[in-house]
């Protein structure tokens, strides 16, 4: 079993990770179906623009990794900016 919380704690500051989850790897926006640890970063850069110590390994604990560009916001911040909608049931 993979402890994504532990992996996030270990990688957050070193790699600038926003979130991590277990999902499937994507290549060119296409799901490969391969299980992976998916790391979300604010800005994804080409490997040749990153220092070696900032590159997420291809595998962690034997599991393939995937890096995706995505920004996450706290729900409380989002909730303040969303309109109130009344549902008709």
HULINQUI-V444433 format. One line per field, one symbol per residue. phi: phi as a letter, one per 30 degrees, with the letter a starting at -180 (. if undefined). A space follows every 10 residues. Layout:
phi=???
//
This chain:
phi=.ccddddddd ceddciddab bcacdcbiic ddideadccc bdbdcdedcc dedccdedbb hicecbcbda ccbdeddddd cdddbcdcc
//
